[in-house]
Amino acid sequence: MRKILMTICTLLTALMCVYAQQGGNGMPEQLTKLMFSENIITRFYVDSVNEPKIVEAGIKAMLKELDPHSTYSTPKEVKSLNEAMQGNFEGIGIQFNLVEDTLFVIQTTLNGPSEKAGILPGDRIVSVNDTTIAGVKMDRGEIMRRLRGPKGTVVKIDVRRRNVPTPLTFNLTRDKINTYTVDAAYMIDKKNGYIHINSFAATTYEEFSAKLDSLQRLGMKNLIIDLQGNGGGFLNEAVEIANELLERTQLIVYTEGRVFPRYDYLAQGGGRFTKGNVAVIIDETSASASEILAGAIQDWDRGVVVGRRSFGKGLVQRAFNLPDGAMIRLTISRYYTPSGRNIQKPYGDSISYGSDLMERYNRGELTTADSIHFPDSLMMQTKRLQRTVYGGGGIMPDYFVPLDTARYTKYHRDIVSHGIMLQTSLRYLDENREELKKRYPDFKSFKKEFVVDEKLLTSLREAAARDSIKLQGGEEEYLKSVPMLSLQLKALLARDLWEMSEYMQIINEHDDNFKKALELVQTRNMDAVLTRKKK
């Protein structure tokens, strides 16, 4: 309890000093009130009090009065967040998935501990440090906790390998394992390149830069940047990427808040791709740093933005570390695109912020651009071509591509959400890996020749039935589901045989956003694309 009180007093003292430096404004009295209230509760309440719990509840209650993106994280949550955002962690270096309570190794990290020790894709890890993890319903988080650990420490794992009668034992020395946010990049043809960014972490610009160099060496003249599903992350990483695409001194984004004055992020010059055509793909889940990058490209008329209106997060958070390792992420300013747009969507007691995407769907905003309305007061002009753009709720693409709802049946959605698709592909790969590698020695032959046959689809259907997934629309619904089921099964097999780039090559051939972006990025006159009437 003494430690908790010291933590609270330290925090409150620091806050009092801040307010004192700013002239008071009566706040020390409120902070004193808060400290006394906590002390009264812990000393005089009728039952014993879980002091850490009520302190955390108090912090969360205060933040709840602010905005949806000001949050509190426990020390454990902070550790997990830091690993995700730093682009690395310490462990044994495997990609895995759980199938029927069994851990299947999908891939090993290049030069990681598992690859060096001889762990193979398809291996099943059945125990860690003599503790059984297979068949005991251990959740994914607990398994990861057991496999990860400080660099240099040793973990013992037992592995079952197909066609090997006895378990194999490996003693692996944990090491730093890199994770990748630029998870796919390839040449579409001789002139057009593609890069997919799944989030913006500490290493994203470095990864993007390496992929950009690689594609340019292969002759890339035009670039598609795919930000679909990218919820954002570090602002500076998006700024660095924009710097590679814009000219010196061009404004990328600026931030401004009540306490923090306006700060401009300008292109520094020396960008390696300032001339070729650019298309940026966004959708309704592209947010934050994704919107910064897309907004900068759009506002300078540097390229074409394709897809659907983005999420609408224009608030900047700063991390404040607490003495016990917890953290408050507090909104300190808003960010604005070069034309002056703040794209934060509305929030407040009368607005269902969390269900906004579902409401967009119900209003038809994901299927028709005419359903999206912006007030004239939010109208602004792009910097070079003086095109009309709007603030107040996400980035509206230059070319709207409707969500093709006809392709996705309830049966398909249930199979994906229950993990049946992934489990079926993993099981099929486990049983046929050697034959697939022999028949398709490279991705080019696999992409051209492999077909998801009726046997594999039947296996998927039987697995769905075992999980009580029913065909509400009968055989008609199944037949309607088959094209997407087959496409995704093939893409998953390609990913697990090779990498994410191969997965995206298969998916993109049937993705309307990608097809539109490719059509537009190949034009000789991008200005004409940007200024002509949209279809």
WOMO-V548141 format. One record per pair of residues at least 24 apart in sequence whose C-alpha atoms are under 6 Angstrom apart, sorted by the first residue. I is the first residue (numbers start at 1). J is the second residue. Records with the same first field share a line. If there is no record, write none. Layout:
# WOMO-V548141
I=J / J
This chain:
# WOMO-V548141
7=323
70=329 / 330 / 331
71=328 / 329
72=327 / 328
73=326 / 327
74=326
75=325 / 326
85=201 / 202
86=201 / 202
87=178 / 179 / 203
88=177 / 178 / 179
89=176 / 177
90=148 / 149 / 150 / 151 / 175 / 176 / 177
91=148 / 149 / 174 / 175
92=174
93=177
99=423
101=134 / 135 / 137
102=134
106=496
122=430
123=160 / 161
124=159 / 160
125=158 / 159
126=158 / 159
127=157 / 158
128=156 / 157
129=156
151=175
184=500 / 501
185=501
191=220 / 221
192=220 / 222 / 223
193=220 / 223
194=223 / 224
195=225
196=225 / 226
197=227
198=230
199=230 / 232
200=232 / 233 / 234
201=233 / 234
205=237 / 241
221=276
222=276 / 277 / 278
223=278
224=278 / 279 / 280
225=280
226=280 / 281
227=281 / 282
228=282 / 283 / 286
229=285 / 286
230=286
231=286 / 287
232=287 / 288 / 289 / 290
233=289
235=289
238=289 / 293
243=267 / 271
244=271 / 272 / 273
245=271 / 273 / 274
246=274
251=338
252=296 / 338
253=336 / 337 / 338
254=335 / 336
255=334 / 335
256=333 / 334
257=332 / 333
277=521
278=303
279=303 / 304 / 305 / 517 / 521
280=305
281=305 / 306 / 307
282=307
283=307 / 308 / 309 / 310
284=308 / 309 / 310 / 311
285=311
286=310 / 311
287=311 / 313
288=313
295=337
299=339 / 382 / 383
300=383 / 384
305=397 / 398
306=397 / 399
307=397 / 400 / 401 / 513
308=400
309=394 / 395 / 396
310=394 / 395
311=394
312=343 / 344 / 345 / 393 / 394
313=344
314=343 / 344
339=382
341=391
342=391
343=391 / 392 / 393 / 394
344=392 / 393
345=392 / 393
366=402 / 403
367=402 / 403
368=402
412=481
424=460
452=486
